[in-house]
Amino acid sequence: MVDKVLTANRLTDGIAVWLNANGEWVTSLQEALVARHAEAVAALEEIGKKSYADNKVVDVAVVEVQENDGQLWPLRLRERIRAQGPTMEYAPGYKPADPEFIAV
C-alpha cells in the first residue's frame, strides 16, 4: 500500500491544508499525519467527512505520498503544487511554489 495523507482547502480562505496527528488542519504537508494501512486511511476519510460537514474545509481528499530523505512528496503534480503553494502570488504570506519541487 502507498502512504496517504488527508488534504483539503480551508473554507475561510481556500488555502490548502493537511490533517496532522493532533487532528488539526495545518498549512504544511510536512506536518501531515501519514496513513500507512487501510484502517488508517478509512479513519482519515471519516475525519474528512466530519470536517466538511462542520464547515471547516472543502475539497477533502486522501492523496498518495512517498517519503524521500525524510520529506513527504505527493505523487501527483496537482498535489505537489498544492503542497508548495500556488504557481503565482495568491494570498498575503503565501509565496508561489518552488519550481524544482513541482517539477515532473
Secondary structure as a PSIPRED ss2 file (coil, helix, strand):
# PSIPRED VFORMAT (PSIPRED V4.0)

   1 M C   1.000  0.000  0.000
   2 V C   1.000  0.000  0.000
   3 D E   0.000  0.000  1.000
   4 K E   0.000  0.000  1.000
   5 V E   0.000  0.000  1.000
   6 L E   0.000  0.000  1.000
   7 T E   0.000  0.000  1.000
   8 A E   0.000  0.000  1.000
   9 N E   0.000  0.000  1.000
  10 R E   0.000  0.000  1.000
  11 L C   1.000  0.000  0.000
  12 T C   1.000  0.000  0.000
  13 D C   1.000  0.000  0.000
  14 G C   1.000  0.000  0.000
  15 I C   1.000  0.000  0.000
  16 A E   0.000  0.000  1.000
  17 V E   0.000  0.000  1.000
  18 W E   0.000  0.000  1.000
  19 L E   0.000  0.000  1.000
  20 N E   0.000  0.000  1.000
  21 A C   1.000  0.000  0.000
  22 N C   1.000  0.000  0.000
  23 G C   1.000  0.000  0.000
  24 E C   1.000  0.000  0.000
  25 W E   0.000  0.000  1.000
  26 V E   0.000  0.000  1.000
  27 T C   1.000  0.000  0.000
  28 S C   1.000  0.000  0.000
  29 L H   0.000  1.000  0.000
  30 Q H   0.000  1.000  0.000
  31 E H   0.000  1.000  0.000
  32 A E   0.000  0.000  1.000
  33 L C   1.000  0.000  0.000
  34 V C   1.000  0.000  0.000
  35 A E   0.000  0.000  1.000
  36 R C   1.000  0.000  0.000
  37 H C   1.000  0.000  0.000
  38 A H   0.000  1.000  0.000
  39 E H   0.000  1.000  0.000
  40 A H   0.000  1.000  0.000
  41 V H   0.000  1.000  0.000
  42 A H   0.000  1.000  0.000
  43 A H   0.000  1.000  0.000
  44 L H   0.000  1.000  0.000
  45 E H   0.000  1.000  0.000
  46 E H   0.000  1.000  0.000
  47 I H   0.000  1.000  0.000
  48 G H   0.000  1.000  0.000
  49 K H   0.000  1.000  0.000
  50 K H   0.000  1.000  0.000
  51 S H   0.000  1.000  0.000
  52 Y H   0.000  1.000  0.000
  53 A H   0.000  1.000  0.000
  54 D C   1.000  0.000  0.000
  55 N C   1.000  0.000  0.000
  56 K C   1.000  0.000  0.000
  57 V E   0.000  0.000  1.000
  58 V E   0.000  0.000  1.000
  59 D E   0.000  0.000  1.000
  60 V E   0.000  0.000  1.000
  61 A E   0.000  0.000  1.000
  62 V E   0.000  0.000  1.000
  63 V E   0.000  0.000  1.000
  64 E E   0.000  0.000  1.000
  65 V E   0.000  0.000  1.000
  66 Q E   0.000  0.000  1.000
  67 E E   0.000  0.000  1.000
  68 N E   0.000  0.000  1.000
  69 D C   1.000  0.000  0.000
  70 G C   1.000  0.000  0.000
  71 Q E   0.000  0.000  1.000
  72 L E   0.000  0.000  1.000
  73 W E   0.000  0.000  1.000
  74 P E   0.000  0.000  1.000
  75 L C   1.000  0.000  0.000
  76 R C   1.000  0.000  0.000
  77 L H   0.000  1.000  0.000
  78 R H   0.000  1.000  0.000
  79 E H   0.000  1.000  0.000
  80 R H   0.000  1.000  0.000
  81 I H   0.000  1.000  0.000
  82 R H   0.000  1.000  0.000
  83 A H   0.000  1.000  0.000
  84 Q H   0.000  1.000  0.000
  85 G C   1.000  0.000  0.000
  86 P C   1.000  0.000  0.000
  87 T C   1.000  0.000  0.000
  88 M C   1.000  0.000  0.000
  89 E C   1.000  0.000  0.000
  90 Y C   1.000  0.000  0.000
  91 A E   0.000  0.000  1.000
  92 P C   1.000  0.000  0.000
  93 G C   1.000  0.000  0.000
  94 Y E   0.000  0.000  1.000
  95 K C   1.000  0.000  0.000
  96 P C   1.000  0.000  0.000
  97 A C   1.000  0.000  0.000
  98 D C   1.000  0.000  0.000
  99 P H   0.000  1.000  0.000
 100 E H   0.000  1.000  0.000
 101 F H   0.000  1.000  0.000
 102 I H   0.000  1.000  0.000
 103 A C   1.000  0.000  0.000
 104 V C   1.000  0.000  0.000
